[in-house]
Amino acid sequence: MYKKMFFMLVISAIFAAGFALAAQPYGANYTEVNSTTAPADQPQGHDAIAGNVTELNIFGYTTTQSWQGYFGNVSGTIQLADAQDKVMYNWSQTSAQGEVYVANQSSVSWSNIECFNFTSTTELNITQLESAFNINSDDVDGIDETFNLNDHPEFYVGTTKFTAGKCNNTKLYDENGAGTFYEVLLYDSSTKIPVYAAILSDDTTGFDGKTHDFELIVPEDGHNGDNSVTTYYFYLELNA
């Protein structure tokens, strides 16, 4: 009897350990605070004089028609709960550590996450991804022109380890225009979708001079007056 009970306890412990190891990002809730776009600059006037020929060096800004930006702060808890989401215990996180993930699917197979391969011949590649958002290969604000770095820190997606600089990444700006917030381009090979991963940076000064935990961008087609939308879904993974 005792041997049988001991065996059952060991099996239970093994299954519990297995579930604990199967860590993965969870769907995240959000509250939209504000959504804005850059205003058009006022034109500068020049007085034309008959008979004159004037050389001008002209500089200006045009808002991208290929990207949507997100930024903000993260809060949450690390919990111990059952399959009915009944909590046995939780630990409030006082500083943001982990990742925010964004994908245009409401279901991501986190065990099949890998680096996005720009030149793949069997999976979604950069040509196909840019074409989906009406981005030309030579656009200065294209996807490969944006995710053109390999200097992100080491991080995990669930139990999958990504060593420093393994994937293509970009760095979003602080108030001085310096790349500060890491965003990594990933790929779910089972659903054939890209996943955009923002590595959390707790209370870091962002592009607007205020402190944020993340900044990230996702592609969106606004070319030629296209006003249709792409729905993106947010996931969060907190680290202890």
SVG drawing of the C-alpha trace seen along z (x, -y; Angstrom):
<svg xmlns="http://www.w3.org/2000/svg" viewBox="-12 -91 37 93">
<polyline fill="none" stroke="black" stroke-width="0.4" points="0.0,0.0 2.7,-2.5 4.8,-1.6 1.7,-2.2 1.1,-5.5 4.7,-6.6 4.6,-5.7 1.5,-7.8 3.0,-10.7 6.2,-10.5 4.1,-10.3 2.1,-13.4 5.3,-15.3 6.7,-14.4 3.5,-15.7 3.5,-18.9 7.2,-19.5 6.4,-18.9 3.6,-21.5 5.9,-24.0 8.5,-23.7 6.1,-24.3 6.3,-28.1 5.0,-30.2 3.7,-33.7 0.0,-34.4 -2.5,-36.7 -2.4,-40.2 -5.1,-42.8 -4.5,-46.4 -6.0,-49.8 -5.6,-52.3 -4.4,-55.7 -3.9,-57.7 -3.3,-57.3 -1.8,-60.2 0.0,-60.9 2.6,-63.6 1.0,-66.9 1.9,-68.3 4.7,-71.0 3.8,-74.5 5.3,-75.6 8.1,-78.1 7.7,-81.0 10.2,-82.6 9.9,-85.9 10.2,-85.4 11.9,-88.3 11.6,-88.5 14.9,-87.8 16.4,-85.9 17.6,-82.2 17.7,-80.8 19.3,-77.6 17.4,-76.0 18.3,-73.0 15.0,-71.7 14.4,-69.3 11.1,-68.0 9.3,-65.0 6.8,-62.6 4.9,-60.2 5.6,-56.5 2.8,-54.6 4.2,-51.2 4.3,-51.1 2.2,-51.4 3.9,-52.2 3.1,-51.1 4.6,-52.0 3.7,-51.9 4.1,-50.3 3.6,-46.8 2.3,-45.4 1.3,-42.0 1.9,-39.0 3.6,-35.7 1.1,-33.1 0.7,-29.5 -2.7,-28.4 -4.7,-25.4 -6.3,-24.7 -9.4,-26.6 -7.2,-29.7 -7.8,-29.3 -4.8,-30.9 -3.0,-29.1 -0.4,-31.9 1.0,-34.9 3.9,-37.2 3.5,-40.9 6.3,-42.0 7.7,-45.4 9.8,-45.9 9.0,-45.0 11.1,-42.0 10.3,-39.9 8.8,-40.5 5.7,-41.8 4.9,-39.9 2.6,-41.0 1.2,-38.9 -1.7,-39.2 -3.1,-35.9 -5.0,-35.2 -3.2,-31.8 0.6,-31.4 2.5,-28.1 5.2,-29.2 7.1,-25.9 7.7,-26.6 9.1,-30.1 12.3,-30.9 14.2,-33.8 12.6,-35.2 14.6,-34.1 14.7,-36.9 16.0,-34.6 14.0,-31.4 12.8,-29.4 10.4,-27.2 8.9,-29.6 7.6,-33.2 10.5,-35.4 11.1,-39.1 9.8,-39.6 6.5,-37.9 6.1,-39.7 6.8,-43.2 4.5,-42.4 1.6,-41.7 1.9,-45.3 2.5,-46.9 6.1,-47.7 8.6,-47.8 11.9,-46.1 13.8,-49.4 11.6,-51.4 13.7,-53.2 11.2,-52.2 11.0,-48.6 11.1,-45.7 14.7,-44.5 15.8,-48.2 14.3,-48.5 15.2,-45.2 18.8,-45.5 20.7,-44.9 21.8,-41.8 22.6,-43.2 19.7,-42.2 20.4,-40.7 19.8,-37.1 16.2,-36.2 13.8,-33.3 10.4,-32.6 8.9,-30.1 11.7,-27.5 13.3,-28.4 16.6,-30.3 17.7,-33.0 21.3,-33.9 22.5,-37.5 22.3,-38.8 20.9,-35.6 17.9,-37.2 17.4,-40.4 16.3,-43.3 15.7,-47.0 16.0,-49.6 13.4,-52.2 14.4,-55.7 14.7,-57.6 14.1,-61.4 17.5,-62.0 17.0,-59.7 19.3,-57.0 18.2,-53.4 17.2,-52.2 14.3,-49.7 15.0,-46.3 12.5,-44.7 13.2,-41.3 11.7,-39.9 10.5,-36.3 8.5,-33.7 6.0,-31.0 6.8,-28.2 3.5,-26.3 1.1,-29.2 3.5,-30.9 3.2,-34.3 5.8,-36.8 5.9,-37.7 7.3,-41.0 9.0,-40.8 9.7,-43.8 12.2,-43.2 11.0,-45.0 13.2,-47.8 11.8,-48.9 11.1,-52.7 13.3,-53.8 13.1,-57.2 11.3,-56.9 11.0,-58.9 8.6,-61.4 10.8,-62.1 8.6,-60.0 9.4,-56.6 8.1,-53.5 8.7,-49.8 8.5,-49.0 8.4,-50.5 7.6,-48.5 6.4,-48.9 4.5,-46.6 3.9,-46.8 0.6,-48.2 -0.3,-49.2 -1.3,-52.8 -0.2,-53.3 -2.3,-54.9 -5.0,-55.9 -5.5,-52.3 -7.5,-52.8 -8.2,-49.1 -6.7,-47.8 -4.8,-44.8 -5.8,-43.4 -2.8,-42.6 -2.9,-40.5 -0.8,-41.1 1.0,-38.5 3.0,-39.0 5.7,-36.9 7.0,-38.0 10.3,-36.9 10.9,-36.4"/>
</svg>
